[in-house]
C-alpha cells in the first residue's frame, strides 16, 4: 500500500524533496552571504589597517618636518622624503604649497613625471582647507586604487601674522579589488563550509526523521484507515516530538474510538438480535419495520408476514382502551411510555408484556421511528404469585406460616374488645428429629403432613379457628377472642388441647409402617400476657419448651416467671461476655493441704464481680455459660490467667483447673494448652486439668488421644467429682489420669456408714490403680482425721483449711515468706 501511494507522487511532489531542496538552497545562500560579508569585512579591515599605518608614519614625518623648518634644517627634507619612499606602497611623496607649487620633492619621482600628474589631480579647495585648518586629511580613492594623505607643515612663524602652512602629500597604493586569492582566509572559509555542510546534513536528517518519514507514515496510515478502518500503532510516528507525533496519537485515538463505536454497534446489534425482550421498530404511523428473533419466537410471527402491518393485530382485547390512548398521547409529545399490555400469539395464546415504547430521533432531533421493547412477564407474574403464596404459607403442609400467623393475630388484637379473651396454642412434636435420623426426612415429612391434616380437620369445628405451621414440627392454633373470662377460656382451651394431643397420638401409617408420635403443647391467653402478636407467640414458644423440658407429651400454660427466667439467663450471658472483654472476672485460689497441713497445691476458681449485683455465684453463671460456647471463651481466659499465677507459685506446688467438657471437645484444645504452656514458660508437670466423668460419655477414643498428647508434655489429669457421674472401673484403667477427686457430697456425709463405704471404696480403687487421692469439701477435723487414717498420702481441700481467696490475699498469706 505504501509503494502504491509513493508511485502516485512525482519526485518533486514528495515532501522529503520539497523540504530538502529549500534547506540546501538556503544553506548555499547563507554560505555565500557569509563568505561575501567575510571578504568585505576583510577589505574594510585591510583599508583601516593601511590608513592606520599611513597615519602613524605621517604623524612621525609631520613632527620631523616641523622641527626641520623651525630649526632651518631644510637640507634634510629630501632625505626624509626618500625614507618615506622606502615603503613599498608609497608611490609619491612631496611638499607643496596650497597653490600646488612644489617645495620639496623626491627627485626620482619628479623625473618620471608621475608626481606632477598626481599633484595636478589634487583639488585646490581641499589643499586650501587643509592649509588653513592645519588638520591632516587622508582619503581613499578606489577609482585610482590609492590613498591620498595631506599633512600640513609649518614653514615659518611671523609675529602678528597667521602661520603659513605647506603640505606633505603622500600617495599610498591600496588595491580596492573585492578579493584577492592570496588574501582570502581559506582555512576559516573551509571550516565554515564544512560546518555548513554538517549543519545542512543534520537538518536534512532531522527533516527526514521528524517530518518526511512521519508524514509518509501518516499518509500510509490514513489511507489504510480510510480503506478498512484498521490502524497499526507500530507503523505510526507516535514518538516523534512534534505535531506529527500529536497527529499520530490523535489518529490512534480516533481509530480506537471508531473501533469502540463499531464494537458497540456490533454489541448493540447482537444484543438486539439475542435479547430476551421482544424488540419492534415502527414508522411514525405505527407500521412495523423490524422485529428481533425473540419477538418472532414469542408471537410465532415472522418479520416477512407482519412487515408493514400495525401491531394492533397482536392485541388480545384485555388491554383497556384508555391505556392505548395514554400510549399515543405520550409518543406524540415525544415522551417514552411504559405500561402493561395483554397480547396473544399467532396460535391465540394470551401473554402479558411490560412494554417500553420510545421515540427515535435523527441528528436534528426529529422523531423518525418508534422503538418498542417488550418483556414477556407472564411467567414472572405467575412466579410472583407463587412467591406471594410461599411468603405466607408453609410449602410442605400448605398451612399459613409464621408470618401469616403473626399477621392474623395482629388483626385479632386490633379488634379485641373489653372482656374478650383469645388463646394461642403451640404444638411441638416430640422426638421427630430422632425419627428423621433413623428413617430420613421424607419419612418425617409424611408425619408432618398427616399431623397438619388432623389439626386442620379438628380446628375446622372451632369458630374462627386458625391453624398454621411456624416452622418444622411447630404447629400453632389461634382462637379468636370470645366474651369469656380468662379462667373459662383456659378450661375450654385445655379441653381442645387434650383432644388435639389425643388425635396426634393416634397411629400414623407411613410407607406401610405404623408410627406413633406425641406432642408438647404451650398455651397463652391474650391479650393479658402481652399486647403484641410477636410477644404472644414468643410466650407460647416459652410455654411449649417448658412442656418439652418436663419430659414431653405435656401441656404448659404460660407463666410470666418463664419469661423472667429466660430474660435473666439472657442478661447473664450478655453481661458475662462483656465482663470477659472489659473486665470484671477474678481468679480465686483454694489451697490443697497434706495430712501434715502443708500446702501442696491450689485449685483455681472463677468469681464474677458484677458492677451492680456484686459478687455473682459461679453456680448462677457457669450453667448459663455451659449451654453455649461462652464456656469455651471463659475457659481460655481462666487458663491464661491461671498459668500466670502458677509461674508465681513456688515448686513443687501444683495448680488445678476445671475444664468444661465442651471446651475439652474442641478440635484445637490440645494446641491451645500447649501454646499457653510455651508462652507462660511454666513446668507442665505442675498443671493439673480436672475433668468430670460426663466427659467420657461420648467419643472416649478422641478424649483419650487428647489426654495422652497433653500427658506427653507433662500435664496431669484428675477425675473431678468422682462417683457422681458415669463411674466405671473399665474406663478408669484406660484413662491416662494421675488423680481421683472424691466429691464433697461423700466427704461431708462421711459420718453416714453408707457414705463412708463409698469413700473407702474410692480410696481403695485409687490405691489399686496407684492414683493420687484428693478429698474436697473437708469442713471438720473429724472428716480430715478419718481420711488421713484411711490414706496418709491423701490431699485435703475444704473450708477446714481455707475458703477460696483472691489471688493477692492468697499470696500475702501463703507466699509472703518466699
Order of alpha helices (4+ residues) and beta strands (2+ residues): alpha-alpha-alpha-beta-beta-alpha-alpha-alpha-beta-beta-beta-alpha-alpha-alpha-beta-beta-alpha-alpha-alpha-beta-beta-beta-alpha-alpha-beta-alpha-alpha-beta-beta-alpha-beta-beta-beta-alpha-beta-alpha-beta-beta-beta-alpha-alpha-beta-alpha-alpha-beta-alpha-beta-alpha-beta-alpha-alpha-beta-alpha-beta-beta-alpha
